[in-house]
Amino acid sequence: MRTVLKAIALTALTSTIAFAMPASDYSIRVKADRNHADVTVLKDGEPVSGVPVKVVGNGTKTYVTGSKGTFMAANLFDNGRSFTFEVKDENGKVVREQRYLSSF
């Protein structure tokens, strides 16, 4: 019985810690228009330059945001597909957005 109580207490403690961790300060804004998307990385609501963004869709590539925190991704295939945009914050947490981009 003691072991069960210890296990329950440990589970409750770790769950509380997980919920207490703050959400990431990063977010990704994606404006999709037909076969391309303008992607902006924000930190605390402000665009951030120099952030690597992993893009999965036309294979997997990494792009770096420009001076306004933005870059453009395009679907160069002849059929529509979903694209996933991912950034990692300072704590290693992955922030992602997904959009469907039609064919050209």
C-alpha positions as CSV (number, residue, x, y, z in Angstrom):
1,M,0.0,0.0,0.0
2,R,2.9,2.4,0.8
3,T,4.4,1.8,-2.6
4,V,1.1,2.6,-4.3
5,L,0.8,5.8,-2.3
6,K,4.4,6.8,-3.2
7,A,3.7,6.1,-6.9
8,I,0.5,8.2,-6.8
9,A,2.3,11.1,-5.0
10,L,5.2,11.0,-7.5
11,T,2.9,11.0,-10.5
12,A,0.9,13.9,-9.1
13,L,4.2,15.8,-8.5
14,T,5.6,15.3,-12.0
15,S,2.2,16.1,-13.6
16,T,2.2,19.4,-11.6
17,I,5.7,20.3,-12.8
18,A,4.8,19.5,-16.4
19,F,1.8,21.8,-16.3
20,A,3.7,24.5,-14.5
21,M,6.3,24.8,-17.3
22,P,5.7,27.9,-19.4
23,A,4.6,27.8,-23.0
24,S,7.2,28.8,-25.6
25,D,7.7,32.5,-26.3
26,Y,8.0,31.5,-30.0
27,S,5.1,31.3,-32.5
28,I,4.9,30.9,-36.3
29,R,2.6,32.9,-38.5
30,V,1.8,31.3,-41.9
31,K,0.0,33.2,-44.6
32,A,-0.7,30.6,-47.3
33,D,-1.7,31.8,-50.8
34,R,-2.2,29.0,-53.5
35,N,1.1,27.3,-53.9
36,H,3.3,29.4,-51.6
37,A,3.4,30.7,-48.0
38,D,4.9,33.6,-46.2
39,V,6.3,32.4,-42.9
40,T,7.1,34.7,-40.0
41,V,8.7,33.6,-36.8
42,L,7.7,35.6,-33.7
43,K,9.1,35.8,-30.2
44,D,6.9,37.5,-27.7
45,G,4.8,38.8,-30.7
46,E,7.7,40.4,-32.5
47,P,9.4,39.1,-35.7
48,V,12.8,37.5,-35.1
49,S,15.6,37.4,-37.7
50,G,18.2,34.7,-38.0
51,V,16.0,31.8,-36.7
52,P,16.4,28.4,-38.4
53,V,13.1,27.0,-39.6
54,K,12.7,23.3,-40.5
55,V,10.3,22.8,-43.5
56,V,8.9,19.4,-44.2
57,G,6.9,19.2,-47.5
58,N,9.2,19.3,-50.5
59,G,11.5,16.9,-48.7
60,T,13.1,18.4,-45.5
61,K,15.0,21.6,-45.6
62,T,16.1,24.3,-43.2
63,Y,15.7,28.0,-43.9
64,V,16.7,31.0,-41.9
65,T,14.4,34.0,-41.3
66,G,15.5,37.3,-42.9
67,S,15.7,40.7,-41.4
68,K,12.0,40.9,-40.9
69,G,11.7,37.4,-39.4
70,T,10.1,36.1,-42.7
71,F,10.9,33.8,-45.5
72,M,8.8,32.3,-48.4
73,A,8.2,28.6,-49.0
74,A,6.7,27.3,-52.2
75,N,5.1,24.0,-53.4
76,L,7.0,23.1,-56.6
77,F,5.2,19.8,-57.1
78,D,2.3,19.3,-59.5
79,N,0.0,18.3,-56.7
80,G,-1.0,19.9,-53.4
81,R,0.5,18.8,-50.2
82,S,0.8,19.8,-46.5
83,F,3.9,21.6,-45.3
84,T,5.1,21.7,-41.7
85,F,7.1,24.6,-40.3
86,E,9.1,24.0,-37.1
87,V,11.3,26.1,-34.8
88,K,13.0,25.2,-31.5
89,D,12.9,27.6,-28.6
90,E,15.8,28.1,-26.2
91,N,14.6,25.1,-24.1
92,G,14.5,22.8,-27.1
93,K,10.7,22.8,-27.3
94,V,9.4,22.4,-30.9
95,V,6.8,24.9,-32.1
96,R,5.1,23.9,-35.3
97,E,2.5,25.1,-37.8
98,Q,1.1,23.1,-40.7
99,R,-0.5,24.4,-43.9
100,Y,-1.8,22.9,-47.1
101,L,-0.3,24.4,-50.3
102,S,-1.9,23.7,-53.6
103,S,0.0,22.9,-56.8
104,F,1.3,25.6,-59.1
